[in-house]
Amino acid sequence: MRRDPIPGSGTARSKSAHRGTSVVKTVRVKVDPENPPREVIEEAARVIRSGGLVAFPTETVYGLGADALNPDAVMRVFRVKGRPPDNPLIVHVADPESIYLLASEVPRVADLLIERFWPGPLTLVLKRTEVVPPVTSAGLDTVAVRMPDHRVPLELIRSAGTPIAAPSANKSGSPSPTTADHVMMDLEGVVELVLDGGPTEIGVESTVLDVTVYPPEVLRPGGLSVEEIERVVGRVRVPGWARGLEKYTSRPRSPGMKYRHYAPKARLILVEGSPQAVYSKVQELVKELYGTGTKVGVLTTDGKRYENATTVDLGPSRDLRTVAKSLFCSIRALDESGVDVIIAESVEEKGIGLAIMNRLRKASGGEIVSV
């Protein structure tokens, strides 16, 4: 790996007019996700320890990492993403024991979930210790923590010797990145290093569960289903705003709660209902929009096609894991194709389908047609 100087440690950075961020040379390095080279990990750890930013793959989406205990580094994450300062970050750890550094209280339910689902796509919200800077948790008395199931971030955290705060590695509000190309599209010139480990496996972010309340409350559905969680700890609460059915108006306790997220540049319309009713309504909308000269894209399943529309098949409706893995990549692909409007079909709201529907409802900004 080439040893470029780290901006901020003697290297001059020029100011960008874009949100006041600094322009840096972004180095992209391909890594084997199963066996990342030691020298690459050590270089990435050096960037993290020096207050720099490293984008890396996880099993869910690509993360934008900074030293979670360094307030200045964390502030850079907010700046380069254009992220609202009241939107807390998730802190990533490399072993379950690290939770005791970050959390002042670890209830029994958290122990059960950690034993069963870590490493994996589950983030736990717990009462934080004073070690966690307020900026990392957006001034809250809680901290969101997860242990990713991917060798690249695990080895990076161990080598850096610090927990890593890492939201998705994209501009705030845009579709989350599932490839290094997506990261470069959004963040080239504002992060020091991008570790390219290929496409991510799950394709949507982790499930965020607040275990400071009883019953535990889902703050964001994600890669671990509610059904799997309930098999371990019993009933959990899934409020309407976690499904994307209503707006969350209080101070957010987790990423993905309050703001419009995952949105393409194109207008996105979500059509919800039974499969046949959805298919008929989408045909009607495509015809209507095409008649006005609008370029239309459709996110569909099961190989369906729509005349006069650019159609992207997310996969079989019976295989929602494949649909989730395709979702963000397909939204970005339709954006790049130049469509003006994207129409998305709903999926069944079970298993990871709950996370898919949450993302589509958020991306639509509330423009939902029920049939």
ChimeraX attribute file (.defattr): number of C-alpha atoms within 10 A of each C-alpha:
attribute: neighborCount
match mode: 1-to-1
recipient: residues
	/A:1	11
	/A:2	8
	/A:3	8
	/A:4	12
	/A:5	13
	/A:6	21
	/A:7	19
	/A:8	13
	/A:9	11
	/A:10	8
	/A:11	11
	/A:12	13
	/A:13	13
	/A:14	10
	/A:15	12
	/A:16	13
	/A:17	9
	/A:18	12
	/A:19	11
	/A:20	11
	/A:21	18
	/A:22	19
	/A:23	19
	/A:24	21
	/A:25	16
	/A:26	18
	/A:27	18
	/A:28	18
	/A:29	14
	/A:30	15
	/A:31	19
	/A:32	13
	/A:33	20
	/A:34	10
	/A:35	10
	/A:36	18
	/A:37	14
	/A:38	12
	/A:39	10
	/A:40	19
	/A:41	22
	/A:42	16
	/A:43	20
	/A:44	26
	/A:45	24
	/A:46	16
	/A:47	24
	/A:48	28
	/A:49	18
	/A:50	18
	/A:51	21
	/A:52	26
	/A:53	28
	/A:54	26
	/A:55	28
	/A:56	27
	/A:57	30
	/A:58	27
	/A:59	25
	/A:60	27
	/A:61	26
	/A:62	32
	/A:63	27
	/A:64	25
	/A:65	33
	/A:66	31
	/A:67	29
	/A:68	27
	/A:69	20
	/A:70	21
	/A:71	17
	/A:72	15
	/A:73	22
	/A:74	24
	/A:75	15
	/A:76	19
	/A:77	25
	/A:78	21
	/A:79	20
	/A:80	24
	/A:81	22
	/A:82	17
	/A:83	18
	/A:84	12
	/A:85	15
	/A:86	19
	/A:87	23
	/A:88	27
	/A:89	26
	/A:90	27
	/A:91	27
	/A:92	27
	/A:93	26
	/A:94	26
	/A:95	16
	/A:96	15
	/A:97	9
	/A:98	15
	/A:99	26
	/A:100	12
	/A:101	13
	/A:102	24
	/A:103	21
	/A:104	16
	/A:105	16
	/A:106	18
	/A:107	11
	/A:108	11
	/A:109	16
	/A:110	20
	/A:111	11
	/A:112	14
	/A:113	17
	/A:114	19
	/A:115	10
	/A:116	12
	/A:117	18
	/A:118	18
	/A:119	19
	/A:120	20
	/A:121	23
	/A:122	27
	/A:123	31
	/A:124	28
	/A:125	27
	/A:126	24
	/A:127	17
	/A:128	24
	/A:129	17
	/A:130	11
	/A:131	12
	/A:132	21
	/A:133	19
	/A:134	17
	/A:135	21
	/A:136	30
	/A:137	24
	/A:138	20
	/A:139	15
	/A:140	18
	/A:141	15
	/A:142	26
	/A:143	30
	/A:144	28
	/A:145	27
	/A:146	27
	/A:147	25
	/A:148	24
	/A:149	18
	/A:150	19
	/A:151	18
	/A:152	25
	/A:153	27
	/A:154	21
	/A:155	18
	/A:156	28
	/A:157	23
	/A:158	17
	/A:159	19
	/A:160	20
	/A:161	15
	/A:162	21
	/A:163	28
	/A:164	30
	/A:165	27
	/A:166	24
	/A:167	26
	/A:168	27
	/A:169	31
	/A:170	26
	/A:171	20
	/A:172	22
	/A:173	18
	/A:174	20
	/A:175	25
	/A:176	29
	/A:177	30
	/A:178	31
	/A:179	21
	/A:180	24
	/A:181	16
	/A:182	19
	/A:183	25
	/A:184	20
	/A:185	12
	/A:186	17
	/A:187	20
	/A:188	19
	/A:189	18
	/A:190	23
	/A:191	26
	/A:192	24
	/A:193	26
	/A:194	29
	/A:195	25
	/A:196	21
	/A:197	20
	/A:198	17
	/A:199	21
	/A:200	20
	/A:201	18
	/A:202	23
	/A:203	28
	/A:204	30
	/A:205	30
	/A:206	25
	/A:207	24
	/A:208	28
	/A:209	28
	/A:210	25
	/A:211	22
	/A:212	18
	/A:213	11
	/A:214	11
	/A:215	15
	/A:216	22
	/A:217	19
	/A:218	24
	/A:219	25
	/A:220	28
	/A:221	29
	/A:222	29
	/A:223	27
	/A:224	22
	/A:225	19
	/A:226	22
	/A:227	14
	/A:228	12
	/A:229	20
	/A:230	13
	/A:231	9
	/A:232	13
	/A:233	15
	/A:234	12
	/A:235	15
	/A:236	18
	/A:237	17
	/A:238	17
	/A:239	15
	/A:240	11
	/A:241	18
	/A:242	23
	/A:243	23
	/A:244	26
	/A:245	15
	/A:246	14
	/A:247	17
	/A:248	16
	/A:249	10
	/A:250	8
	/A:251	13
	/A:252	17
	/A:253	25
	/A:254	26
	/A:255	20
	/A:256	24
	/A:257	22
	/A:258	21
	/A:259	19
	/A:260	18
	/A:261	22
	/A:262	25
	/A:263	23
	/A:264	21
	/A:265	18
	/A:266	21
	/A:267	17
	/A:268	27
	/A:269	23
	/A:270	25
	/A:271	25
	/A:272	22
	/A:273	16
	/A:274	14
	/A:275	16
	/A:276	10
	/A:277	13
	/A:278	21
	/A:279	20
	/A:280	11
	/A:281	19
	/A:282	23
	/A:283	17
	/A:284	12
	/A:285	15
	/A:286	22
	/A:287	17
	/A:288	12
	/A:289	16
	/A:290	15
	/A:291	11
	/A:292	8
	/A:293	9
	/A:294	16
	/A:295	19
	/A:296	25
	/A:297	27
	/A:298	28
	/A:299	23
	/A:300	24
	/A:301	22
	/A:302	12
	/A:303	12
	/A:304	13
	/A:305	17
	/A:306	17
	/A:307	10
	/A:308	16
	/A:309	21
	/A:310	17
	/A:311	21
	/A:312	22
	/A:313	17
	/A:314	23
	/A:315	21
	/A:316	14
	/A:317	18
	/A:318	12
	/A:319	14
	/A:320	22
	/A:321	20
	/A:322	16
	/A:323	24
	/A:324	25
	/A:325	23
	/A:326	20
	/A:327	24
	/A:328	27
	/A:329	20
	/A:330	19
	/A:331	28
	/A:332	20
	/A:333	15
	/A:334	23
	/A:335	18
	/A:336	12
	/A:337	11
	/A:338	14
	/A:339	19
	/A:340	17
	/A:341	22
	/A:342	26
	/A:343	24
	/A:344	24
	/A:345	22
	/A:346	25
	/A:347	24
	/A:348	17
	/A:349	14
	/A:350	14
	/A:351	18
	/A:352	26
	/A:353	23
	/A:354	22
	/A:355	27
	/A:356	29
	/A:357	24
	/A:358	23
	/A:359	27
	/A:360	28
	/A:361	28
	/A:362	28
	/A:363	26
	/A:364	23
	/A:365	19
	/A:366	17
	/A:367	15
	/A:368	18
	/A:369	13
	/A:370	13
	/A:371	14
